[in-house]
Each structure stands twice: as structure tokens, then as C-alpha cells.
Amino acid sequence: MGSPINAQVAVTSKSQQTEKVYNSKDHYTKKEVMIEMRDGINLHTTIYSPKDTSKTYPILMMRTPYSCRPYGEDQFRSKIGPNKYLMEEGNIMVYQDVRGRWNSEGVYDNMRAYIPNKTGKQFDEASDTYDTIDWLVKNVKNNNGNVGTYGISYPGFYATYSLLDAHPALKAVSPQACIGDFFFDDFIHNGAFLLSYWRATAVFGYMKDQPTTKSWYQFPDIGTEDQHQFFLDNMPLSKLNTFYDSTNVFMEQIKTNVTYNDFWKSRGIIQHLKDIKPATMIVGGFFDAEDLYGPFNTYKSIEEYSSNYNTVVFGPWSHGDWARQSDRQVVGNIHFGDNLSDGFQKNVETKFFNHFLKGEANGKTGLPEAHMFNTGTKTWESFETWPPENTTTENYFMQPNEQLSQQANKTVTSSDFISDPKKPVPYTEDIKVGFTPRKFMTDDQRFASRRPDVLTFETEILEDDMTLAGDILAKLKVSTTGTAADWIVKVIDVFPADTKNTDDVQDHLKLSNYHMMVRSEVIRGRFRNSMSQPEPFIPNERTAVNLKLQDVFHTFKKGHKIQVQIQSTFFPYIDANPQTYVDNIFEAKEEDFVKQTHKVFNDSSIEFKVLQE
């Protein structure tokens, strides 16, 4: 268990395919219905059925807060279903506006809490899914009685939700980039607010009082294309209140629930993933800036507490890349390969759903337990477990003279830096205003390593390949002259000087000595001991801060170096910590933002899981 399986999933080159234009309207009919839930609320549901009625088909359903558009039975999506292969093979494709969104009735509740042991007319997203499936299998003609659910990001959360109190007809579920808990995914990471997602709160925060096919929310006009400067000019966070008022319910929830309290805990879904029955395939991207916690922990929780068919796929993708059709898979400046998404769609995703919904395969699916892309060697590998069993734990210590070494200096020393929240470290060199950031996940970190408020620790040039497989644990020993601080840890692959550029590199950059970010994470220091009970730092007192970084599968090649960077700002991906302890940073005053000196002691280490051949 744990060693690579020889079987590889083949990737089909587009040059080997016969290109043709497929018009869904020529092959499918479309029907729009309102399906009544157990409490009398009706949900808008769009059903695409194959015109060929000579055989039966499974149902593939996506429930979404983002709309079933286009509305109208004569208006068709150009692509229906999870991918073009499942569309062209023929399946009954269903989309549903979830309760309170778009053309559905009811009141929307962001990350609606699951209710175990419901009685009477009690409802949640599990019961809405159950009631919908029950109606579909009883009323949609030519269905074979088997249902699959899927979705990316928020629809991925609804796919996960379908596993709870699952309908007997639900046989296969693929949560993809699925939200697991909003205190660790998307808008908040370990207590730190992801300021770069602030505009996106409009999507979820504004309520409507009746079904609609038109958008009812608007994004604030910030009047600039320089996101970094905009948020600097609107510090402290209370200045942003002029752009949103209390009608943005979600933003109000974020501002008033600043610890991992019952509000957030009740909305998390990971803790409910026990005794799961349908087959599951969890999908994610190693460079997904939005949802890494969700898919990794969804897979691991199901694996630990259930005995169903459960697999995981992670590729070199940013958010949702695997559902797109791209000849070249590029994240930021790094090219990882060609036709990777198409290969996944044809040879993994389609095979998974067909096996469990059409009964095309007997016995085993032929798919691996864990199909993971090595982002250093740029190859797919398969494992019998994830993380692989054949790993060893290795600790690297943050030593004087910017050294990252397996040997710790017995003399206690520290590396110091001054952190100024009014001159924060940018998370990217790019000047932009984005909805949510993506490219920076592989960005060149040279600009940061050359700043005095970023600590850098680096190995010698590697004499052999070194492969990390699994999560990473930063075990910091720190102090600060203030009472509050954030700690950001980045793991970086430093390329050799003779690395040549590809066509994908930004004009001002070279891959020579490129500092590719492999993984990063933040913890708001007040939550170092408990996410529910924050506490200030005692000035100048040595303190332990542990920070888990989400899983990687990356080979640092011979001739490369491993680098770790530590900083206290990552702006405006993360809001700036005032560095003076206040109960609620959303209520901090300008005078609370104070320059402080931070120390990282040389017995601080970073723990890697290293794959053994």
C-alpha cells in the first residue's frame, strides 16, 4: 500500500481526436419544472433528456446557487453535464437552483447547517436533494433509476451534502473543489479574513424575496484597477462599510462571527461525513487558491469513517481547471503539460460515472485509489492510499544565515524582522483587480525574498530528487513586541540558473532562478491554541505557533533548492493584522495598526512527509 501503481491513466491528445461541433439542442430536449419539497417550497429544476428514447439513461444532477441559466425551454447550454463525453454519450442532465437562489422559492442560507434525524417538515440541503431525486426517478421518462451528483466549488458542497441521508437511487457522487468549512475555505483561513474575496461576498450576501431569472446583487465599484492600493486606502476594515451595508447578510456574518463559534461549526460539513454509502470521487487542484481544505478533508473523512468506494484525484489545476478544455495546462508562469483536463474528463470522470450509473464495468472500476499529479516531475502517479504509506517524516530547521537544515544549532538564536501593517508584503507583483486570485499560487517569490520583512531559509543545492507527498507542518517558535501577529509560511522550489523560459512566462520574468511557490498558508496568531478561544501574545515572550499547510505532491529535483519564507503580511490576499490585540479586527481603529518586531527562533522547523522509493 502507498507505492505508485504502474497503471497510468492515458491522456488523449487532441491531435488524435476528430474535431466536430456538437450542438446539444440537436440531441437533447429541455424541460423546466418546479419540484415541491417536503415543506411546500418549490425549486426550479432544468431537465435535459436525450432525444433518443429507445433506451434508458442515468440522471446526472448539479445543484447550484449560481443559476440554471439560460432560462426558457428553448434556450440551451452549449455544454451540459460534467463534460462533453458524458454529454455526447447520452445522460439525463439536471440542474437545480437551490432553495432561495435565482428562480427557486424559499429563503437562502449560506452553507445551510445539516439537521440529523429530521422530522416532519424539517429541511436542509440533504432533504432538498432527497426530495428532488425522489421526484426525478418517479417522473422523468427513460431514466434507469440511477442518479449521480457532481459540482465544482459551491456546487461541490451541494454534491457532498447529497451524501448525507442519501436517497437509495444515488449511486455516484463527485464533489470537486468542494467547500468543507467556510472558516478554513474561501473567505477565512485559520481565522484570517481573505480580503481579496471581499467583493465576492455580494454574490452570497444579498437576499431576494421571490423567484427571479435576473441578477439581484451588484458588486461595489472600487474605482481603480490597483487592488493593493484600494485596500491600503481603505484600512482599517471599517472603512469598507461605506461599500456594503447590513443588507449584505454574509458580510455581516463574517464581521460578527470572528471566532470558530457555533455559527461556523454548524455550517461545516466535514464532521458529518460518516457511514457514507454512494461511491465517491473527490477532485481538486493543487493550485486552487479557493478550496484546498475542503476536498482534502472530504476525502480523508470519508476514508476514515466509511467503507464505500472512495477515491481522490488532484491535478496541476487552479480552481475548476479540470472542467475546461485547454490544450496547455498553465498556472501562472508554469506549464505542466498538454490536454491534462481532457484526459481526466475522458479517462477518469466519465469512467467513474459510467461504472456506477450505467453498469458498463463489472467488479473494479480500473481507476486508482489516489490519482495524483506530481507538480515537480509533471507526471501522473497512482497510489493505493493518500497520503502514501511509504513516506518518512523529516524536519528542517530554520537556522542562522538563511539556512534550512536538518541539523539544529544548539545555541539559541533568532531571525528578526520588522512588520509594518501599513506597508504590507504583497501576495503578488501583479497590479490587478480580480474576483478571486488564482495565478499567484505558482508565482515567482523572488520579489518577497528580497524584502527585509520576509525571512528566507534555504537548503543547499539538492544532490538527489526529494519528493514531498502529504501535508506540511510548520512548527514555529516565535515572539513579537506586540500583542497580535499573523504568520504566513511559504514552501518554494528554487529553480537552477540554467532553467530556460517557456512561452508562458511573463515578459519581465525568467525561469532562471525562479522561486516557484509550491504551497502557502496563514494562521492568525491569536488562534494558535484554539480557533474558538483567541488569545493575545505576551510581548517578547517566546511562543509556539503550529501551522498546517495543505497537501502537496511535488518533487524538488536534483539541482534545485527548497526554500521556506516566513512573513506576517500577505496583502491584500489576507487582511492586515493591526498587531495590537483587539477583540474584533473589523472594528480596529487606525491607531491600532502598529509596526512591531517579530522573531523566529532557530529551533523552529518545518516537517515534510518525504516519499521513499
C-alpha positions in Angstrom: 0.0 0.0 0.0 1.2 3.5 -0.8 3.7 2.8 -3.5 3.0 4.0 -7.0 0.8 1.7 -9.1 2.2 1.1 -12.6 -1.1 1.7 -14.3 -1.3 5.2 -15.6 -4.4 7.0 -16.9 -3.8 7.7 -20.5 -4.1 11.2 -21.9 -5.7 11.6 -25.3 -4.0 14.2 -27.5 -6.5 16.5 -29.3 -4.5 15.8 -32.5 -5.7 12.2 -32.2 -9.3 13.3 -32.0 -11.7 14.1 -34.8 -12.9 17.6 -34.1 -16.6 18.1 -34.6 -19.1 20.6 -33.5 -21.7 19.1 -31.1 -24.9 21.0 -30.7 -26.7 20.0 -27.5 -30.0 21.2 -29.0 -29.8 18.6 -31.8 -29.6 15.8 -29.3 -31.5 16.8 -26.2 -34.9 18.1 -25.2 -35.2 20.6 -22.4 -37.9 20.9 -19.7 -38.2 23.3 -16.8 -40.2 22.2 -13.7 -40.8 23.4 -10.1 -40.3 20.4 -7.8 -42.1 20.7 -4.4 -40.1 20.0 -1.3 -41.5 18.4 1.9 -42.2 21.9 3.4 -44.1 23.1 0.3 -41.3 25.2 -1.2 -40.8 24.7 -5.0 -37.3 24.6 -6.5 -36.7 25.5 -10.2 -35.2 22.4 -11.9 -34.0 22.1 -15.5 -34.0 18.7 -17.2 -32.1 17.9 -20.4 -33.2 14.5 -21.8 -31.7 12.6 -24.8 -33.9 12.7 -27.8 -33.2 9.0 -28.4 -35.8 7.4 -26.3 -35.0 3.8 -27.4 -33.1 3.2 -24.2 -32.9 4.3 -20.6 -30.3 6.7 -19.1 -28.9 7.6 -15.6 -29.5 11.0 -14.2 -26.6 13.4 -13.5 -27.5 16.4 -11.4 -25.8 19.6 -10.3 -27.5 21.7 -7.6 -26.2 25.3 -7.7 -26.5 28.8 -6.1 -25.1 30.2 -9.4 -28.2 29.8 -11.6 -29.5 27.2 -14.1 -29.2 29.8 -16.9 -30.2 30.1 -19.6 -33.9 30.1 -18.6 -36.6 29.1 -21.1 -37.2 25.7 -22.6 -36.0 26.9 -26.0 -32.7 28.2 -24.6 -29.9 25.6 -24.3 -26.5 25.5 -22.6 -23.7 24.9 -25.1 -22.3 22.2 -22.8 -24.5 20.2 -20.4 -23.3 17.8 -17.8 -19.9 17.3 -16.2 -18.0 17.0 -19.5 -18.5 16.7 -23.3 -18.0 12.9 -23.2 -20.9 12.2 -20.9 -23.0 14.7 -22.8 -22.3 13.0 -26.2 -22.8 9.5 -24.8 -26.2 10.4 -23.5 -27.3 11.0 -20.0 -30.3 12.8 -18.4 -28.7 16.1 -17.2 -30.4 18.0 -14.4 -29.7 21.5 -12.9 -31.4 22.9 -9.9 -31.4 26.4 -8.3 -31.0 25.7 -4.6 -33.5 27.0 -2.1 -33.7 30.8 -2.0 -31.5 31.3 -5.1 -32.5 32.5 -8.6 -35.7 31.0 -9.8 -36.4 28.9 -6.8 -38.6 29.7 -3.9 -37.6 29.9 -0.2 -35.0 31.6 1.9 -31.3 31.2 1.1 -29.0 30.2 4.0 -25.2 30.3 3.1 -23.7 26.9 3.9 -27.0 25.8 5.4 -26.5 23.7 8.6 -27.2 19.9 8.4 -30.0 18.7 10.6 -29.6 15.0 11.6 -32.7 13.0 12.3 -35.1 15.4 10.7 -38.8 15.0 11.5 -41.9 16.3 9.8 -41.3 19.3 7.5 -37.8 20.0 8.8 -35.5 20.6 5.8 -31.9 21.1 4.9 -29.9 20.7 1.7 -29.8 16.9 2.2 -33.6 16.7 2.3 -34.0 19.0 -0.7 -31.6 16.7 -2.6 -33.5 13.6 -1.4 -36.9 15.1 -2.4 -35.6 16.2 -5.8 -34.1 12.8 -6.6 -37.3 11.0 -5.5 -39.3 13.2 -7.8 -36.9 12.7 -10.7 -36.7 8.9 -10.7 -40.5 8.8 -10.4 -41.4 11.4 -13.1 -38.6 11.7 -15.7 -39.1 9.3 -18.6 -36.5 6.9 -19.7 -34.4 7.1 -16.5 -32.7 3.9 -15.4 -33.2 4.5 -11.7 -29.5 5.5 -11.0 -28.5 9.0 -10.1 -25.2 10.8 -9.8 -24.4 14.2 -8.4 -21.4 16.5 -9.0 -20.3 20.1 -8.8 -17.3 22.4 -8.5 -16.8 24.8 -5.6 -20.1 25.7 -4.1 -22.0 23.2 -6.2 -19.3 20.8 -5.0 -20.5 21.5 -1.4 -24.0 20.6 -2.5 -22.7 17.4 -4.1 -21.1 16.5 -0.7 -24.3 17.3 1.0 -26.2 14.8 -1.2 -24.2 12.1 0.6 -26.0 12.8 3.9 -29.2 10.8 4.3 -28.7 9.8 0.7 -31.6 8.6 -1.5 -31.3 4.9 -2.4 -31.1 5.9 -6.1 -28.0 8.0 -5.5 -25.1 5.7 -6.6 -22.2 8.0 -7.5 -21.1 11.4 -6.2 -18.2 13.6 -7.3 -17.6 16.7 -5.1 -15.0 18.8 -6.8 -13.1 21.7 -5.2 -15.9 21.3 -2.6 -16.2 23.8 0.2 -15.9 21.9 3.5 -16.0 24.7 6.1 -16.1 28.5 5.5 -13.7 29.1 8.4 -11.0 27.3 6.5 -12.1 27.6 2.9 -12.6 30.5 0.6 -13.3 33.5 2.8 -11.3 32.7 6.0 -8.1 30.7 6.5 -7.3 29.8 10.1 -9.1 32.9 11.4 -7.6 35.3 8.8 -10.0 37.1 6.5 -9.2 36.7 2.8 -9.7 40.3 1.9 -9.2 39.6 -1.8 -12.6 37.8 -1.7 -14.3 40.8 -0.2 -16.1 41.7 -3.4 -17.4 38.1 -3.8 -19.4 38.4 -0.6 -22.0 40.3 -2.7 -22.9 37.0 -4.5 -23.9 35.3 -1.3 -24.9 38.2 0.9 -27.8 39.9 -0.7 -31.2 38.2 -0.3 -34.2 38.1 -2.6 -37.8 37.7 -1.8 -39.2 36.0 -4.9 -38.0 33.7 -7.7 -36.1 35.6 -10.4 -34.2 34.9 -13.6 -32.3 38.2 -13.3 -29.4 39.1 -11.1 -30.4 41.0 -8.0 -27.0 41.7 -6.5 -24.2 44.1 -7.6 -20.5 44.3 -7.0 -19.1 47.5 -5.5 -17.3 49.9 -7.9 -13.9 50.5 -6.3 -12.8 53.0 -8.9 -9.4 51.6 -9.6 -7.5 48.7 -11.2 -5.0 48.6 -8.3 -6.4 46.3 -5.7 -3.5 46.6 -3.4 -3.7 50.4 -3.2 -7.5 50.3 -2.9 -7.4 48.2 0.3 -4.5 50.2 1.7 -6.6 53.3 1.3 -9.5 51.6 3.0 -7.6 50.4 6.0 -8.9 49.8 8.7 -11.6 47.4 7.6 -14.3 49.6 9.0 -13.8 51.9 6.0 -15.2 49.2 3.7 -18.6 49.6 5.4 -19.3 52.5 3.0 -19.4 50.0 0.2 -21.7 47.4 1.9 -24.4 47.9 4.4 -26.2 45.5 6.6 -28.3 44.1 3.7 -25.2 42.2 2.7 -26.0 39.4 5.2 -23.0 37.3 4.5 -20.5 40.2 5.1 -22.3 41.0 8.3 -22.0 37.3 9.4 -18.2 37.4 8.7 -17.8 40.6 10.6 -19.7 39.4 13.7 -18.5 35.8 13.9 -14.8 36.3 14.2 -14.0 33.1 16.0 -14.8 29.4 15.2 -18.1 29.6 17.1 -21.3 27.6 16.7 -22.3 29.7 13.7 -19.4 28.3 11.7 -19.2 24.9 13.3 -22.8 24.2 12.5 -22.2 25.0 8.8 -19.2 22.8 8.4 -19.9 19.5 6.6 -16.7 17.5 7.1 -17.8 16.3 10.6 -20.9 14.7 9.2 -19.2 12.5 6.6 -19.7 9.2 8.3 -21.1 5.9 7.1 -21.4 7.2 3.5 -23.0 4.7 1.0 -22.7 6.1 -2.5 -19.4 5.8 -4.4 -17.4 9.0 -4.2 -14.6 10.6 -6.3 -13.2 13.7 -4.8 -11.4 16.1 -7.2 -9.2 19.1 -6.7 -6.4 21.2 -7.9 -3.0 21.5 -6.2 -3.0 25.2 -7.1 -6.6 26.0 -6.1 -6.5 29.3 -4.1 -10.1 28.9 -3.1 -10.7 25.3 -2.0 -7.9 23.0 -0.8 -9.1 22.3 2.8 -12.5 21.1 1.5 -11.5 18.4 -1.0 -8.6 17.0 1.0 -10.6 16.8 4.2 -13.7 15.5 2.5 -11.7 12.6 1.1 -9.9 11.9 4.3 -13.0 12.0 6.5 -14.9 9.6 4.2 -11.9 7.3 4.0 -11.7 7.2 7.8 -15.4 6.9 8.7 -16.9 5.0 5.8 -16.4 1.8 3.9 -17.8 2.9 0.5 -15.9 3.2 -2.8 -13.9 6.4 -2.2 -11.2 7.9 -4.5 -9.3 11.1 -4.9 -7.8 13.0 -7.9 -5.6 16.0 -7.7 -4.0 17.6 -10.7 -1.9 20.7 -11.5 -5.0 22.9 -11.7 -6.3 26.1 -10.4 -10.0 26.4 -9.4 -12.1 24.3 -11.8 -9.4 23.9 -14.5 -10.2 20.2 -14.9 -13.6 21.0 -16.3 -12.2 23.3 -19.0 -10.8 22.4 -22.4 -7.3 23.8 -22.5 -4.6 22.5 -24.8 -1.9 23.7 -22.5 -2.2 23.4 -18.7 -0.6 26.5 -17.3 -0.9 28.1 -13.8 0.7 31.5 -13.7 4.1 31.1 -15.4 4.4 27.4 -15.1 3.4 24.9 -17.9 2.5 21.5 -16.5 1.6 19.6 -19.7 -0.9 19.3 -22.5 -4.5 18.1 -22.6 -4.5 17.2 -18.9 -8.1 18.2 -18.3 -9.3 16.4 -21.4 -7.6 13.2 -20.3 -9.2 13.5 -16.8 -12.7 14.1 -18.3 -12.5 11.2 -20.8 -10.5 8.6 -18.9 -11.3 9.2 -15.2 -14.5 11.2 -14.7 -16.6 9.6 -17.4 -15.3 6.1 -16.5 -16.3 6.7 -12.8 -19.9 7.8 -13.6 -20.4 5.1 -16.3 -19.3 2.3 -14.0 -21.7 3.2 -11.2 -24.6 4.6 -13.2 -24.6 2.5 -16.4 -23.1 -0.7 -15.1 -20.7 -0.8 -18.0 -18.0 -2.4 -16.0 -18.0 -5.4 -13.8 -16.2 -5.6 -10.5 -13.5 -3.0 -10.1 -13.6 0.4 -11.9 -10.0 0.2 -13.1 -9.3 3.6 -11.5 -6.7 4.1 -8.8 -7.5 5.0 -5.2 -5.5 8.1 -5.5 -4.6 9.6 -8.9 -2.2 12.5 -8.2 -0.1 14.7 -10.4 3.5 15.3 -9.3 3.9 19.1 -9.8 7.7 18.8 -9.9 8.2 16.0 -12.3 5.0 16.9 -14.2 3.7 13.3 -14.3 0.7 11.4 -13.1 1.2 8.8 -10.4 -1.3 6.4 -8.7 -1.3 5.3 -5.1 -3.2 2.7 -3.1 -3.6 5.3 -0.2 -3.3 9.0 0.2 -1.1 10.2 1.7 1.1 7.3 0.6 2.2 4.9 3.4 5.8 4.8 2.2 6.7 8.3 3.5 9.0 9.3 6.3 8.8 12.5 8.4 11.8 14.8 8.0 12.3 18.0 9.9 14.2 21.0 8.6 15.3 23.7 11.0 15.4 27.5 10.3 19.0 28.3 11.0 21.1 31.5 11.0 22.4 32.8 7.7 19.2 31.9 6.0 20.0 28.2 6.2 17.3 25.4 6.1 19.0 22.4 7.6 18.2 19.1 9.1 20.8 19.9 11.8 19.7 22.4 14.5 22.2 24.8 16.0 22.2 24.1 19.8 22.9 27.8 20.5 19.5 29.6 20.7 19.4 32.4 18.2 16.7 34.2 16.3 16.0 35.8 12.9 14.2 39.1 13.3 12.1 41.3 11.0 10.0 44.5 11.4 6.5 44.1 10.2 4.6 47.3 9.3 0.9 46.7 8.6 0.8 50.0 6.7 3.4 48.8 4.3 2.4 45.1 4.0 4.1 42.4 1.9 2.1 42.0 -1.4 0.9 38.5 -2.2 1.7 39.1 -5.9 3.7 41.6 -8.0 0.8 41.9 -10.4 -1.3 45.1 -10.4 -4.9 43.9 -10.8 -8.4 43.8 -9.5 -9.7 40.2 -9.6 -12.8 38.5 -8.4 -10.8 35.8 -6.7 -7.0 35.4 -7.2 -5.6 32.3 -8.9 -2.3 32.8 -10.7 -0.3 33.7 -7.6 -0.3 30.0 -6.4 2.8 29.3 -8.6 4.1 32.9 -8.6 7.8 33.8 -8.6 8.7 34.7 -4.9 12.0 36.5 -5.6 10.3 39.8 -5.0 9.3 38.7 -1.5 12.6 37.1 -0.6 14.4 40.3 -1.2 12.3 42.3 1.2 13.6 42.9 4.8 10.2 42.0 6.3 10.3 38.5 4.8 12.5 35.8 6.4 14.1 33.3 3.9 15.6 29.9 4.7 17.1 27.7 2.0 18.7 24.3 1.6 21.9 23.7 -0.2 21.5 22.6 -3.8 19.9 19.2 -3.7 22.2 16.3 -4.8 19.2 14.0 -5.3 15.5 14.3 -6.0 13.3 14.8 -3.0 9.5 14.2 -3.2 7.0 15.6 -0.7 3.7 13.7 -0.5 1.2 14.8 2.0 0.6 17.8 4.3 3.3 20.0 5.8 3.6 21.2 9.4 5.4 24.4 10.3 6.4 24.3 13.9 7.4 27.8 14.7 8.9 29.3 17.9 8.3 33.0 17.8 8.0 36.2 19.7 6.7 39.7 19.0 7.0 43.1 20.6 3.2 43.4 20.0 0.2 41.5 21.2 -1.0 40.2 17.9 0.5 38.9 14.7 -0.2 36.7 11.6 2.2 34.1 10.5 2.5 33.2 6.8 4.6 30.2 5.7 5.5 29.5 2.1 7.3 26.5 0.7 9.2 27.3 -2.5 11.0 25.4 -5.3 14.1 27.4 -6.4 14.9 26.5 -10.0 18.5 26.2 -11.2 20.1 29.1 -13.0 20.2 27.3 -16.3 16.4 26.8 -16.5 15.1 28.0 -19.8 11.9 30.1 -20.4 8.8 28.7 -22.0 6.2 30.7 -24.0 4.0 31.0 -20.9 6.4 33.2 -18.8 5.5 36.8 -18.2 7.7 39.2 -20.2 9.5 40.6 -17.2 10.4 37.2 -15.7 12.9 34.5 -16.3 12.7 30.9 -15.1 16.4 31.1 -14.4 16.5 31.0 -10.5 12.7 31.2 -10.5 11.2 30.9 -7.0 8.0 28.8 -7.6 5.6 28.8 -4.7 4.5 25.2 -4.0 2.3 25.9 -1.0 1.5 28.7 1.4 -0.8 29.2 4.4 -1.6 31.7 7.1 -2.7 31.5 10.7 -4.0 34.4 12.7 -1.7 34.1 15.7 -4.5 34.6 18.3 -5.8 31.2 17.2 -2.6 29.3 17.8 -4.0 27.3 20.6 -7.7 27.3 19.8 -9.8 28.5 16.9 -12.6 29.2 19.3 -10.8 30.9 22.1 -8.4 33.6 20.8 -5.7 35.0 23.0 -3.1 37.8 22.6 0.6 37.3 22.5 2.6 38.4 25.6 5.1 40.9 24.3 8.6 39.4 23.9 7.6 36.0 25.2 8.7 33.0 23.3 5.6 31.2 22.0 4.9 28.1 19.9 2.8 28.5 16.8 2.0 25.4 14.7 0.6 25.8 11.2 -0.6 23.0 8.9 -0.2 23.6 5.2 -2.4 21.5 2.9 -1.1 18.5 1.0 1.4 18.7 -1.9 2.8 16.2 -4.2 6.0 17.7 -5.5 9.5 16.6 -6.4 12.2 19.0 -5.8 14.6 17.9 -8.4 18.3 17.4 -8.2 20.0 20.8 -8.7 17.0 22.7 -7.2 16.8 24.1 -3.7 14.0 24.1 -1.1 13.2 27.5 0.3 10.9 28.5 3.2 9.7 32.1 3.6 8.1 33.5 6.7 6.2 36.8 6.9 3.4 38.5 8.7 1.5 40.1 5.9 0.3 38.7 2.6 -1.7 41.7 1.3 -4.4 42.0 0.2 -5.0 38.3 -0.2 -5.2 38.4 3.6 -6.3 41.5 5.6 -3.6 43.2 7.5 -3.4 42.4 11.2 -3.1 45.6 13.3 -0.6 43.8 15.5 -2.3 45.3 18.5 -4.8 42.8 20.0 -8.4 43.8 19.6 -11.3 41.5 20.0 -12.6 42.1 16.5 -10.3 43.3 13.8 -13.3 44.5 11.7 -13.7 47.1 14.5 -10.0 48.0 14.8 -9.0 51.7 14.8 -6.3 53.3 12.7 -4.1 53.8 15.8 -4.3 50.0 16.5 -2.1 49.4 13.4 1.4 49.5 14.8 4.8 48.5 13.5 6.3 45.6 15.5 9.4 43.4 15.6 8.9 39.7 15.2 11.4 36.9 16.0 11.6 33.4 14.6 13.9 31.2 16.8 16.3 28.8 15.2 14.7 25.7 16.8 11.7 26.4 14.5 11.2 23.7 12.0 9.1 22.6 9.1 8.0 19.0 8.9 7.8 17.3 5.5 6.4 13.9 4.5 9.1 12.6 2.1 8.2 9.8 -0.3 10.6 6.8 -0.2 11.2 4.8 -3.4 
